[in-house]
């Protein structure tokens, strides 16, 4: 067991009230859902591999979170976790994924031919593009709960499958524990290397046990297709390249991911999947498509605007700094994952930020992009949501009165009486 308090037989000497965690100061989805009655009902249950309720919630107990940042607060230790503890996890998933019900079915679309556009993101602002997802191999425990032997077996299966890739996907595997100094430095220079987790959220989940045993990185010869083995998930599959041709990145991603799944099936293994959750991963936030797409963009003016965060939120984007002071105007805009959205749907809406604006420093264009994306998202959820449409338009008007700098005032000329067209 990864945690010190996960020995159920010992805990059963105490009542559920005595064992119930103090969650009064916590801000995460688990703490929002878990009640003393639910804890009493579930605390003696465990999955076939021995993962318990306290194992599920420990990361959320140890990390109360930030008052304004809602984390998930729980993890899965195996595929069965989502069924054995569904009384807790179903409401967490519904809350985290915008109303996704236990009866809903996941949509999967990994056909790059269904994608429209995305091959012309402005290279003056978009420096690099990437798409990534996670996959779990059925029959093995997930990283918070797997044993050393399981982790090593997953690594060997992955090496066998990845070594069979051909053509543009042909590459090499680098085990973290066997890496030379030169190989390590090269992977650092290429921004490929993942390091031992330091986040309390990951440490409390048991992600760093036995580090770096059984972990490694594989990449193709062109350094545009990567697979991380035994990081937060069994596999993290990444397609990336410089510039703004997201369509090309996604095409490589779909081709490589499909081929990897076929190679695992040839070895008698398949990925964890069901029609409700889609692809099963360690964190409930990654369920479904499990896809995150992002671009590194240079926004020296817009990033200073007081409404920048609000615009990103309405576009369902996340801003992440590069961590380098000399590149402080660079940001990674990562598109949020929705369990009820297919890969193509997420990407189609995601590049709205660039697609409807010649310049990412123009507040009018960004605001209009926010308006269009806000509508497309709510319409897809099956609601007319005129109130959402009006709210998004109010954001446009707010930005009209608060420009980034004097040089951009011209973009607001003759807009005060503009009426948005009806959604369609």
TAJO-V364354 format. One record per residue. N is the residue number from 1. RES is the residue in one letter. SS is DSSP state (@ for helix, = for strand, . for the rest). NEAR is the number of other C-alpha atoms within 12 Angstrom. D_FIRST is the distance of its C-alpha to the first C-alpha in Angstrom with 1 decimal. Layout:
n=N res=RES ss=SS near=NEAR d_first=D_FIRST
n=N res=RES ss=SS near=NEAR d_first=D_FIRST
This chain:
n=1 res=X ss=. near=26 d_first=0.0
n=2 res=X ss=. near=32 d_first=3.8
n=3 res=X ss=. near=27 d_first=5.7
n=4 res=X ss=. near=15 d_first=7.7
n=5 res=X ss=. near=26 d_first=9.1
n=6 res=X ss=. near=27 d_first=6.7
n=7 res=X ss=. near=22 d_first=7.8
n=8 res=X ss=@ near=26 d_first=10.7
n=9 res=X ss=@ near=15 d_first=13.0
n=10 res=X ss=@ near=13 d_first=13.5
n=11 res=X ss=@ near=22 d_first=14.1
n=12 res=X ss=. near=19 d_first=16.6
n=13 res=X ss=. near=13 d_first=18.9
n=14 res=X ss=. near=15 d_first=19.8
n=15 res=X ss=. near=18 d_first=21.6
n=16 res=X ss=@ near=22 d_first=20.5
n=17 res=X ss=@ near=19 d_first=23.1
n=18 res=X ss=@ near=14 d_first=21.6
n=19 res=X ss=@ near=22 d_first=18.1
n=20 res=X ss=. near=29 d_first=19.5
n=21 res=X ss=. near=29 d_first=19.1
n=22 res=X ss=. near=19 d_first=22.3
n=23 res=X ss=. near=25 d_first=23.1
n=24 res=X ss=. near=16 d_first=26.8
n=25 res=X ss=. near=17 d_first=27.0
n=26 res=X ss=. near=28 d_first=24.7
n=27 res=X ss=. near=24 d_first=26.1
n=28 res=X ss== near=33 d_first=23.7
n=29 res=X ss=@ near=36 d_first=23.8
n=30 res=X ss=@ near=45 d_first=20.8
n=31 res=X ss=@ near=38 d_first=22.5
n=32 res=X ss=@ near=29 d_first=25.7
n=33 res=X ss=@ near=30 d_first=24.5
n=34 res=X ss=. near=37 d_first=22.1
n=35 res=X ss=. near=22 d_first=24.2
n=36 res=X ss=@ near=22 d_first=23.7
n=37 res=X ss=@ near=16 d_first=24.9
n=38 res=X ss=@ near=24 d_first=22.4
n=39 res=X ss=@ near=29 d_first=19.5
n=40 res=X ss=@ near=24 d_first=20.9
n=41 res=X ss=@ near=21 d_first=21.3
n=42 res=X ss=@ near=31 d_first=17.8
n=43 res=X ss=. near=38 d_first=15.4
n=44 res=X ss=. near=29 d_first=15.2
n=45 res=X ss=. near=30 d_first=14.7
n=46 res=X ss== near=29 d_first=11.9
n=47 res=X ss=. near=26 d_first=12.3
n=48 res=X ss=. near=18 d_first=13.0
n=49 res=X ss=. near=23 d_first=9.8
n=50 res=X ss=. near=29 d_first=7.9
n=51 res=X ss=. near=40 d_first=7.8
n=52 res=X ss== near=38 d_first=9.5
n=53 res=X ss=@ near=45 d_first=12.3
n=54 res=X ss=@ near=44 d_first=11.0
n=55 res=X ss=@ near=40 d_first=8.4
n=56 res=X ss=@ near=51 d_first=11.7
n=57 res=X ss=@ near=47 d_first=13.9
n=58 res=X ss=@ near=38 d_first=12.3
n=59 res=X ss=@ near=37 d_first=14.2
n=60 res=X ss=@ near=39 d_first=17.3
n=61 res=X ss=@ near=36 d_first=17.0
n=62 res=X ss=@ near=31 d_first=16.8
n=63 res=X ss=. near=33 d_first=19.5
n=64 res=X ss=. near=32 d_first=22.5
n=65 res=X ss=. near=25 d_first=24.4
n=66 res=X ss== near=15 d_first=28.1
n=67 res=X ss=. near=13 d_first=30.8
n=68 res=X ss=. near=10 d_first=32.2
n=69 res=X ss== near=14 d_first=29.2
n=70 res=X ss=. near=22 d_first=27.1
n=71 res=X ss== near=30 d_first=23.6
n=72 res=X ss=. near=42 d_first=21.3
n=73 res=X ss=. near=44 d_first=18.6
n=74 res=X ss=. near=45 d_first=15.8
n=75 res=X ss=. near=50 d_first=14.0
n=76 res=X ss=. near=49 d_first=13.1
n=77 res=X ss=. near=48 d_first=10.1
n=78 res=X ss=. near=38 d_first=12.6
n=79 res=X ss=. near=41 d_first=16.3
n=80 res=X ss=. near=32 d_first=16.1
n=81 res=X ss=@ near=39 d_first=14.5
n=82 res=X ss=@ near=39 d_first=18.1
n=83 res=X ss=@ near=26 d_first=19.6
n=84 res=X ss=@ near=28 d_first=17.4
n=85 res=X ss=. near=37 d_first=17.4
n=86 res=X ss=@ near=28 d_first=20.9
n=87 res=X ss=@ near=26 d_first=22.5
n=88 res=X ss=@ near=40 d_first=20.7
n=89 res=X ss=@ near=41 d_first=20.5
n=90 res=X ss=@ near=32 d_first=24.0
n=91 res=X ss=@ near=27 d_first=25.7
n=92 res=X ss=@ near=37 d_first=23.6
n=93 res=X ss=@ near=39 d_first=24.7
n=94 res=X ss=@ near=30 d_first=28.2
n=95 res=X ss=@ near=27 d_first=28.4
n=96 res=X ss=@ near=32 d_first=27.1
n=97 res=X ss=. near=31 d_first=29.2
n=98 res=X ss=. near=21 d_first=32.5
n=99 res=X ss=. near=18 d_first=32.8
n=100 res=X ss=. near=28 d_first=31.1
n=101 res=X ss=. near=22 d_first=31.2
n=102 res=X ss=. near=25 d_first=28.9
n=103 res=X ss=. near=13 d_first=32.0
n=104 res=X ss=. near=21 d_first=32.7
n=105 res=X ss=. near=21 d_first=32.4
n=106 res=X ss=. near=28 d_first=31.5
n=107 res=X ss=. near=26 d_first=34.3
n=108 res=X ss=. near=30 d_first=33.8
n=109 res=X ss=. near=25 d_first=36.6
n=110 res=X ss=. near=28 d_first=36.2
n=111 res=X ss=. near=22 d_first=39.9
n=112 res=X ss=@ near=30 d_first=41.2
n=113 res=X ss=@ near=17 d_first=44.8
n=114 res=X ss=@ near=20 d_first=44.1
n=115 res=X ss=. near=27 d_first=43.7
n=116 res=X ss=. near=24 d_first=46.9
n=117 res=X ss=. near=25 d_first=47.7
n=118 res=X ss=. near=35 d_first=45.2
n=119 res=X ss=. near=25 d_first=47.0
n=120 res=X ss=. near=24 d_first=49.2
n=121 res=X ss=. near=33 d_first=47.1
n=122 res=X ss=. near=30 d_first=49.3
n=123 res=X ss=. near=23 d_first=48.6
n=124 res=X ss=. near=21 d_first=50.2
n=125 res=X ss=. near=32 d_first=47.1
n=126 res=X ss== near=35 d_first=44.3
n=127 res=X ss== near=28 d_first=43.3
n=128 res=X ss== near=32 d_first=40.4
n=129 res=X ss== near=42 d_first=38.6
n=130 res=X ss== near=39 d_first=35.2
n=131 res=X ss== near=47 d_first=33.2
n=132 res=X ss== near=37 d_first=29.5
n=133 res=X ss== near=38 d_first=26.9
n=134 res=X ss== near=40 d_first=23.4
n=135 res=X ss== near=45 d_first=22.5
n=136 res=X ss=. near=43 d_first=19.5
n=137 res=X ss== near=40 d_first=19.9
n=138 res=X ss=. near=27 d_first=19.6
n=139 res=X ss=. near=24 d_first=17.5
n=140 res=X ss=. near=36 d_first=14.7
n=141 res=X ss=. near=37 d_first=11.5
n=142 res=X ss=. near=44 d_first=12.3
n=143 res=X ss=. near=45 d_first=11.6
n=144 res=X ss=. near=45 d_first=9.0
n=145 res=X ss=. near=41 d_first=6.6
n=146 res=X ss=. near=39 d_first=8.7
n=147 res=X ss=. near=27 d_first=8.7
n=148 res=X ss=@ near=26 d_first=11.6
n=149 res=X ss=@ near=17 d_first=13.8
n=150 res=X ss=@ near=25 d_first=13.5
n=151 res=X ss=@ near=38 d_first=14.3
n=152 res=X ss=@ near=26 d_first=17.2
n=153 res=X ss=@ near=25 d_first=18.4
n=154 res=X ss=@ near=39 d_first=18.6
n=155 res=X ss=@ near=35 d_first=20.5
n=156 res=X ss=@ near=24 d_first=22.9
n=157 res=X ss=@ near=31 d_first=23.6
n=158 res=X ss=@ near=42 d_first=24.3
n=159 res=X ss=@ near=33 d_first=26.7
n=160 res=X ss=@ near=21 d_first=28.5
n=161 res=X ss=@ near=35 d_first=29.1
n=162 res=X ss=@ near=37 d_first=30.1
n=163 res=X ss=. near=25 d_first=32.4
n=164 res=X ss=. near=25 d_first=34.4
n=165 res=X ss=. near=31 d_first=35.4
n=166 res=X ss=. near=18 d_first=39.1
n=167 res=X ss=@ near=16 d_first=41.8
n=168 res=X ss=@ near=17 d_first=40.9
n=169 res=X ss=@ near=32 d_first=37.2
n=170 res=X ss=. near=24 d_first=37.3
n=171 res=X ss== near=26 d_first=35.3
n=172 res=X ss== near=28 d_first=32.9
n=173 res=X ss== near=33 d_first=29.2
n=174 res=X ss== near=35 d_first=28.2
n=175 res=X ss== near=31 d_first=24.9
n=176 res=X ss=@ near=30 d_first=23.8
n=177 res=X ss=@ near=20 d_first=23.4
n=178 res=X ss=@ near=17 d_first=26.8
n=179 res=X ss=. near=21 d_first=28.8
n=180 res=X ss=. near=13 d_first=32.2
n=181 res=X ss=@ near=13 d_first=33.4
n=182 res=X ss=@ near=12 d_first=36.0
n=183 res=X ss=@ near=21 d_first=33.6
n=184 res=X ss=@ near=23 d_first=31.3
n=185 res=X ss=@ near=14 d_first=34.4
n=186 res=X ss=@ near=16 d_first=35.7
n=187 res=X ss=@ near=26 d_first=32.5
n=188 res=X ss=@ near=16 d_first=32.6
n=189 res=X ss=@ near=13 d_first=36.3
n=190 res=X ss=. near=19 d_first=35.7
n=191 res=X ss=. near=20 d_first=33.0
n=192 res=X ss=. near=31 d_first=30.5
n=193 res=X ss=. near=27 d_first=27.9
n=194 res=X ss=. near=29 d_first=24.6
n=195 res=X ss=. near=24 d_first=23.1
n=196 res=X ss=. near=24 d_first=19.8
n=197 res=X ss=. near=21 d_first=18.7
n=198 res=X ss=. near=16 d_first=20.1
n=199 res=X ss=. near=17 d_first=20.0
n=200 res=X ss=@ near=21 d_first=18.1
n=201 res=X ss=@ near=29 d_first=17.3
n=202 res=X ss=@ near=30 d_first=15.5
n=203 res=X ss=@ near=26 d_first=13.9
n=204 res=X ss=@ near=32 d_first=12.5
n=205 res=X ss=. near=41 d_first=11.1
n=206 res=X ss=. near=38 d_first=9.2
n=207 res=X ss=. near=39 d_first=12.2
n=208 res=X ss=. near=32 d_first=13.3
n=209 res=X ss=. near=29 d_first=10.7
n=210 res=X ss=. near=26 d_first=12.9
n=211 res=X ss=. near=25 d_first=15.9
n=212 res=X ss=. near=27 d_first=18.4
n=213 res=X ss=. near=27 d_first=17.2
n=214 res=X ss=. near=35 d_first=17.8
n=215 res=X ss=. near=43 d_first=19.4
n=216 res=X ss== near=39 d_first=23.1
n=217 res=X ss== near=42 d_first=26.2
n=218 res=X ss== near=40 d_first=28.8
n=219 res=X ss== near=36 d_first=32.2
n=220 res=X ss== near=30 d_first=35.5
n=221 res=X ss=. near=17 d_first=38.6
n=222 res=X ss=. near=20 d_first=40.0
n=223 res=X ss=. near=27 d_first=37.0
n=224 res=X ss=. near=35 d_first=37.0
n=225 res=X ss== near=42 d_first=34.0
n=226 res=X ss== near=45 d_first=30.5
n=227 res=X ss== near=46 d_first=27.0
n=228 res=X ss== near=38 d_first=23.9
n=229 res=X ss== near=43 d_first=21.1
n=230 res=X ss=. near=52 d_first=17.4
n=231 res=X ss=. near=41 d_first=18.1
n=232 res=X ss=. near=40 d_first=17.0
n=233 res=X ss=. near=45 d_first=17.6
n=234 res=X ss=. near=45 d_first=18.1
n=235 res=X ss== near=44 d_first=21.7
n=236 res=X ss== near=38 d_first=23.9
n=237 res=X ss== near=45 d_first=27.5
n=238 res=X ss== near=40 d_first=30.3
n=239 res=X ss== near=42 d_first=34.0
n=240 res=X ss== near=38 d_first=36.1
n=241 res=X ss== near=31 d_first=39.6
n=242 res=X ss== near=27 d_first=42.1
n=243 res=X ss=. near=28 d_first=44.4
n=244 res=X ss=. near=32 d_first=44.4
n=245 res=X ss=. near=31 d_first=44.5
n=246 res=X ss=@ near=41 d_first=41.5
n=247 res=X ss=@ near=33 d_first=42.9
n=248 res=X ss=@ near=31 d_first=42.7
n=249 res=X ss=@ near=34 d_first=39.1
n=250 res=X ss=@ near=45 d_first=38.1
n=251 res=X ss=@ near=32 d_first=40.0
n=252 res=X ss=@ near=35 d_first=38.2
n=253 res=X ss=@ near=40 d_first=34.9
n=254 res=X ss=@ near=33 d_first=35.6
n=255 res=X ss=@ near=27 d_first=37.1
n=256 res=X ss=@ near=38 d_first=34.3
n=257 res=X ss=@ near=36 d_first=31.5
n=258 res=X ss=@ near=24 d_first=33.4
n=259 res=X ss=@ near=24 d_first=34.0
n=260 res=X ss=@ near=37 d_first=30.3
n=261 res=X ss=@ near=32 d_first=29.4
n=262 res=X ss=@ near=20 d_first=32.2
n=263 res=X ss=@ near=25 d_first=31.1
n=264 res=X ss=@ near=31 d_first=27.6
n=265 res=X ss=@ near=20 d_first=29.3
n=266 res=X ss=@ near=15 d_first=31.5
n=267 res=X ss=. near=21 d_first=28.5
n=268 res=X ss=. near=15 d_first=27.4
n=269 res=X ss=. near=22 d_first=24.7
n=270 res=X ss=. near=26 d_first=25.1
n=271 res=X ss== near=32 d_first=23.6
n=272 res=X ss=. near=35 d_first=21.8
n=273 res=X ss== near=29 d_first=24.6
n=274 res=X ss== near=24 d_first=26.2
n=275 res=X ss=. near=20 d_first=29.5
n=276 res=X ss=. near=27 d_first=28.2
n=277 res=X ss=. near=39 d_first=25.5
n=278 res=X ss== near=34 d_first=26.9
n=279 res=X ss== near=38 d_first=24.5
n=280 res=X ss=. near=43 d_first=20.9
n=281 res=X ss=. near=44 d_first=19.0
n=282 res=X ss=. near=45 d_first=15.9
n=283 res=X ss=. near=44 d_first=18.0
n=284 res=X ss=@ near=43 d_first=20.4
n=285 res=X ss=@ near=41 d_first=23.2
n=286 res=X ss=@ near=35 d_first=23.3
n=287 res=X ss=. near=46 d_first=23.7
n=288 res=X ss== near=40 d_first=27.0
n=289 res=X ss=. near=42 d_first=29.0
n=290 res=X ss=. near=43 d_first=26.3
n=291 res=X ss== near=45 d_first=29.3
n=292 res=X ss== near=42 d_first=30.2
n=293 res=X ss== near=41 d_first=33.7
n=294 res=X ss== near=43 d_first=35.2
n=295 res=X ss== near=45 d_first=38.2
n=296 res=X ss== near=38 d_first=39.0
n=297 res=X ss== near=40 d_first=42.2
n=298 res=X ss== near=31 d_first=44.7
n=299 res=X ss=. near=31 d_first=45.8
n=300 res=X ss=. near=22 d_first=47.8
n=301 res=X ss=. near=27 d_first=49.6
n=302 res=X ss=@ near=34 d_first=47.6
n=303 res=X ss=@ near=30 d_first=44.4
n=304 res=X ss=@ near=21 d_first=46.5
n=305 res=X ss=. near=22 d_first=47.7
n=306 res=X ss=. near=19 d_first=46.6
n=307 res=X ss=. near=28 d_first=46.0
n=308 res=X ss=@ near=35 d_first=43.8
n=309 res=X ss=@ near=23 d_first=40.5
n=310 res=X ss=@ near=28 d_first=42.0
n=311 res=X ss=@ near=40 d_first=43.3
n=312 res=X ss=@ near=35 d_first=40.0
n=313 res=X ss=@ near=25 d_first=38.3
n=314 res=X ss=@ near=38 d_first=41.0
n=315 res=X ss=. near=39 d_first=40.5
n=316 res=X ss=. near=35 d_first=36.7
n=317 res=X ss== near=34 d_first=36.3
n=318 res=X ss== near=27 d_first=34.1
n=319 res=X ss== near=28 d_first=35.6
n=320 res=X ss== near=23 d_first=33.8
n=321 res=X ss== near=22 d_first=35.6
n=322 res=X ss=. near=19 d_first=35.7
n=323 res=X ss=. near=12 d_first=34.7
n=324 res=X ss=. near=11 d_first=37.9
n=325 res=X ss=@ near=10 d_first=40.8
n=326 res=X ss=@ near=9 d_first=43.5
n=327 res=X ss=@ near=17 d_first=42.2
n=328 res=X ss=. near=20 d_first=41.7
n=329 res=X ss=. near=25 d_first=43.6
n=330 res=X ss== near=28 d_first=41.2
n=331 res=X ss== near=34 d_first=38.7
n=332 res=X ss== near=31 d_first=36.1
n=333 res=X ss== near=40 d_first=36.7
n=334 res=X ss== near=31 d_first=33.7
n=335 res=X ss== near=37 d_first=34.3
n=336 res=X ss=. near=36 d_first=32.0
n=337 res=X ss=. near=35 d_first=30.1
n=338 res=X ss=. near=41 d_first=31.0
n=339 res=X ss=. near=40 d_first=29.1
n=340 res=X ss=. near=41 d_first=32.5
n=341 res=X ss=. near=37 d_first=34.3
n=342 res=X ss=. near=31 d_first=34.8
n=343 res=X ss=@ near=39 d_first=34.6
n=344 res=X ss=@ near=36 d_first=38.4
n=345 res=X ss=@ near=34 d_first=38.8
n=346 res=X ss=@ near=41 d_first=36.6
n=347 res=X ss=@ near=48 d_first=38.4
n=348 res=X ss=@ near=31 d_first=41.8
n=349 res=X ss=@ near=39 d_first=41.4
n=350 res=X ss=@ near=46 d_first=39.6
n=351 res=X ss=. near=45 d_first=42.4
n=352 res=X ss=@ near=40 d_first=44.8
n=353 res=X ss=@ near=47 d_first=44.5
n=354 res=X ss=@ near=42 d_first=46.5
n=355 res=X ss=@ near=31 d_first=48.2
n=356 res=X ss=. near=28 d_first=50.4
n=357 res=X ss=. near=25 d_first=51.4
n=358 res=X ss=. near=22 d_first=53.4
n=359 res=X ss=. near=28 d_first=52.1
n=360 res=X ss=. near=35 d_first=48.7
n=361 res=X ss=. near=33 d_first=50.6
n=362 res=X ss=. near=36 d_first=52.7
n=363 res=X ss=@ near=44 d_first=51.7
n=364 res=X ss=@ near=39 d_first=53.8
n=365 res=X ss=@ near=31 d_first=52.2
n=366 res=X ss=@ near=43 d_first=48.6
n=367 res=X ss=@ near=44 d_first=49.5
n=368 res=X ss=@ near=38 d_first=51.0
n=369 res=X ss=@ near=35 d_first=48.0
n=370 res=X ss=@ near=45 d_first=45.9
n=371 res=X ss=@ near=41 d_first=48.3
n=372 res=X ss=@ near=38 d_first=48.2
n=373 res=X ss=@ near=38 d_first=44.4
n=374 res=X ss=@ near=39 d_first=44.0
n=375 res=X ss=@ near=34 d_first=46.3
n=376 res=X ss=@ near=31 d_first=44.8
n=377 res=X ss=@ near=33 d_first=41.3
n=378 res=X ss=@ near=26 d_first=42.6
n=379 res=X ss=@ near=19 d_first=45.0
n=380 res=X ss=@ near=21 d_first=42.2
n=381 res=X ss=. near=18 d_first=40.4
n=382 res=X ss=. near=10 d_first=43.5
n=383 res=X ss=. near=15 d_first=45.2
n=384 res=X ss=. near=19 d_first=48.6
n=385 res=X ss=. near=20 d_first=47.2
n=386 res=X ss=@ near=19 d_first=50.5
n=387 res=X ss=@ near=15 d_first=49.1
n=388 res=X ss=@ near=24 d_first=46.5
n=389 res=X ss=@ near=30 d_first=49.3
n=390 res=X ss=@ near=23 d_first=51.4
n=391 res=X ss=@ near=22 d_first=48.5
n=392 res=X ss=@ near=34 d_first=48.0
n=393 res=X ss=@ near=33 d_first=51.8
n=394 res=X ss=@ near=25 d_first=51.8
n=395 res=X ss=@ near=34 d_first=49.4
n=396 res=X ss=@ near=36 d_first=52.0
n=397 res=X ss=@ near=29 d_first=54.7
n=398 res=X ss=@ near=24 d_first=52.8
n=399 res=X ss=@ near=35 d_first=52.3
n=400 res=X ss=@ near=31 d_first=56.0
n=401 res=X ss=. near=24 d_first=56.8
n=402 res=X ss=. near=25 d_first=54.4
n=403 res=X ss=. near=31 d_first=55.0
n=404 res=X ss=. near=29 d_first=53.2
n=405 res=X ss=. near=22 d_first=56.4
n=406 res=X ss=@ near=14 d_first=60.1
n=407 res=X ss=@ near=13 d_first=60.2
n=408 res=X ss=@ near=23 d_first=58.3
n=409 res=X ss=@ near=20 d_first=60.6
n=410 res=X ss=@ near=16 d_first=62.5
n=411 res=X ss=@ near=26 d_first=59.6
n=412 res=X ss=@ near=27 d_first=60.2
n=413 res=X ss=. near=14 d_first=64.0
n=414 res=X ss=. near=12 d_first=65.2
n=415 res=X ss=. near=19 d_first=61.8
n=416 res=X ss=. near=17 d_first=62.5
n=417 res=X ss=. near=10 d_first=64.0
n=418 res=X ss=. near=14 d_first=61.7
n=419 res=X ss=. near=14 d_first=60.4
n=420 res=X ss=. near=20 d_first=57.2
n=421 res=X ss=. near=13 d_first=57.8
n=422 res=X ss=. near=14 d_first=56.2
n=423 res=X ss=. near=23 d_first=52.9
n=424 res=X ss=. near=13 d_first=53.1
